[in-house]
């Protein structure tokens, strides 16, 4: 079963605007914070980037998006879009990729995310993941969403568990644990 190439679309949630990353946005994130703010129509906090979104990761994202080698690669910039909170502010990012595995399967997608420290614990990551789930399960052939989380990242684990993910052993990356969410009508 061949998986369709991921075509991320903008997703609006109760408090967030999940803006699909483009090469222009990713390059601006690396080199031009002012342009990044213009492209996202958002304030970029001085604490940007969030944990786990370092320059090496951005370079890899640019390469994956530019080459198109991973049909499931997509990324979104999470903009808090709440007039009561003072306008639009970039608070985090999340994305998807094909899970690295030895198994021959094309029915899974890997999810990851990171939120600025000052916006953690407010439910935004839970909200974003909750809205990404139906978009990911809408990809033809996808029957399972996976995450690999370091066990000391309790808040990230809580986000997954609140969204129905269950622990499924060791993660693919050394020192991580796997969490999975199966499509409701999938019997894997």
VOGU-3710 file (C-alpha; in Angstrom, 3 decimals, decimal comma):
1> xxxxxxxxxx> 0,000/0,000/0,000  1,615/3,279/-1,075  1,204/6,309/1,154  0,169/9,584/-0,396  2,574/12,495/-0,031  1,703/14,707/2,929  0,316/18,076/1,880  0,006/20,078/5,092  -2,740/22,644/5,300  -3,315/25,439/7,757
11> xxxxxxxxxx> -5,211/24,224/10,809  -7,106/26,544/13,126  -7,906/25,402/16,636  -9,600/27,087/19,574  -6,485/29,159/20,390  -3,904/28,300/17,731  -3,141/28,851/14,085  -1,000/25,937/12,849  0,846/27,366/9,846  2,452/24,869/7,447
21> xxxxxxxxxx> 6,210/25,351/7,134  7,530/26,341/3,731  11,158/26,571/2,633  10,888/30,353/2,996  9,593/30,070/6,573  12,242/27,501/7,550  15,045/29,634/6,068  13,710/32,699/7,876  13,654/30,723/11,116  17,363/29,973/10,630
31> xxxxxxxxxx> 18,530/33,389/9,514  15,984/36,204/9,795  13,731/36,438/12,844  12,129/39,660/11,572  11,134/37,998/8,294  9,875/34,950/10,211  7,561/37,249/12,161  6,299/38,813/8,924  5,736/35,431/7,244  3,797/34,124/10,237
41> xxxxxxxxxx> 2,157/37,471/11,024  3,217/36,908/14,613  5,493/38,176/17,349  8,603/36,019/17,741  9,493/35,817/21,446  13,097/36,399/22,465  13,133/32,846/23,840  12,597/31,351/20,359  13,412/28,574/19,367  11,818/25,981/21,650
51> xxxxxxxxxx> 13,719/22,989/23,027  14,623/20,413/20,369  14,401/22,891/17,447  18,068/23,665/16,971  19,920/24,741/13,830  20,808/21,151/12,947  17,124/20,214/13,050  16,172/23,206/10,889  18,831/22,248/8,331  17,419/18,709/8,235
61> xxxxxxxxxx> 13,868/20,079/7,804  15,000/22,341/4,958  16,718/19,419/3,289  13,706/17,093/3,698  11,261/19,697/2,416  13,536/20,757/-0,435  14,344/17,254/-1,633  10,908/15,805/-1,014  12,464/12,457/-0,085  10,088/11,723/2,799
71> xxxxxxxxxx> 6,460/11,701/1,636  5,252/12,098/5,236  7,472/15,028/6,211  5,512/18,122/7,205  5,929/20,809/9,829  3,703/23,459/11,307  4,529/26,613/13,249  2,154/26,998/16,192  0,953/30,580/16,561  -1,124/31,503/19,587
81> xxxxxxxxxx> -3,889/33,547/17,973  -5,808/34,875/20,920  -6,758/38,579/21,067  -7,294/38,229/24,834  -3,660/37,100/25,151  -2,364/40,114/23,235  -2,428/39,061/19,579  -0,456/36,512/17,596  2,643/34,969/19,194  4,774/32,068/17,943
91> xxxxxxxxxx> 4,803/29,471/20,735  5,956/26,189/19,227  6,242/23,813/16,338  5,273/20,293/15,436  5,720/17,974/12,548  5,563/14,548/10,994  7,870/12,149/9,199  8,116/8,538/8,146  9,156/6,511/11,218  12,629/4,980/10,969
101> xxxxxxxxxx> 12,115/1,253/11,274  13,312/-2,134/10,141  9,747/-3,264/9,448  8,273/-3,043/5,975  5,177/-0,954/6,614  3,794/2,206/5,125  0,802/2,684/7,381  2,470/4,739/10,126  3,511/8,337/10,650  5,818/9,784/13,315
111> xxxxxxxxxx> 4,806/12,947/15,179  6,976/15,326/17,191  6,518/18,753/18,770  8,172/21,370/20,942  6,770/24,375/22,799  8,541/27,374/24,322  8,976/26,938/28,072  6,781/29,907/29,000  3,835/28,440/27,043  4,090/24,913/28,442
121> xxxxxxxxxx> 1,492/23,614/30,864  -1,315/25,683/29,321  -2,846/22,963/27,134  -1,621/24,327/23,810  0,368/21,240/22,801  -2,553/18,991/23,734  -4,839/21,179/21,619  -2,474/21,206/18,628  -1,925/17,430/18,690  -5,676/16,856/19,065
131> xxxxxxxxxx> -6,231/18,797/15,830  -3,312/17,191/13,985  -4,608/13,656/14,636  -7,582/13,810/12,214  -5,403/15,470/9,565  -2,887/12,631/9,847  -5,509/9,889/9,813  -6,998/11,517/6,693  -3,830/10,602/4,766  -4,728/7,532/2,700
141> xxxxxxxxxx> -3,107/4,426/4,157  -2,164/5,865/7,563  -3,446/3,631/10,355  -1,118/4,537/13,246  0,555/7,662/14,643  3,762/7,133/16,631  5,936/9,259/18,883  9,344/8,626/20,462  9,682/10,548/23,727  12,429/10,769/26,318
151> xxxxxxxxxx> 10,922/9,352/29,533  11,909/12,437/31,564  9,687/14,668/29,378  6,592/14,091/31,526  4,642/16,994/30,007  5,139/15,655/26,469  4,024/12,212/27,579  0,961/13,749/29,204  0,079/15,502/25,914  0,153/12,154/24,121
161> xxxxxxxxxx> -1,827/10,320/26,808  -4,512/13,040/26,870  -4,880/12,452/23,131  -5,289/8,692/23,473  -1,735/7,510/22,782  -0,525/4,478/24,730  2,989/3,409/25,643  4,311/0,740/23,295  7,803/-0,191/24,496  11,116/1,332/23,517
171> xxxxxxxxxx> 11,369/4,146/20,988  13,469/3,980/17,839  15,941/6,530/19,230  18,207/5,391/22,049  16,782/6,271/25,454  13,251/7,005/24,203  9,929/5,307/24,775  7,360/4,729/22,041  3,767/5,920/22,165  1,188/4,965/19,545
181> xxxxxxxx> -2,329/5,912/18,561  -4,157/3,549/16,240  -6,821/4,769/13,848  -10,157/3,963/15,490  -11,294/1,689/12,648  -7,853/0,071/12,194  -7,095/-3,371/13,471  -3,317/-3,509/13,392
//
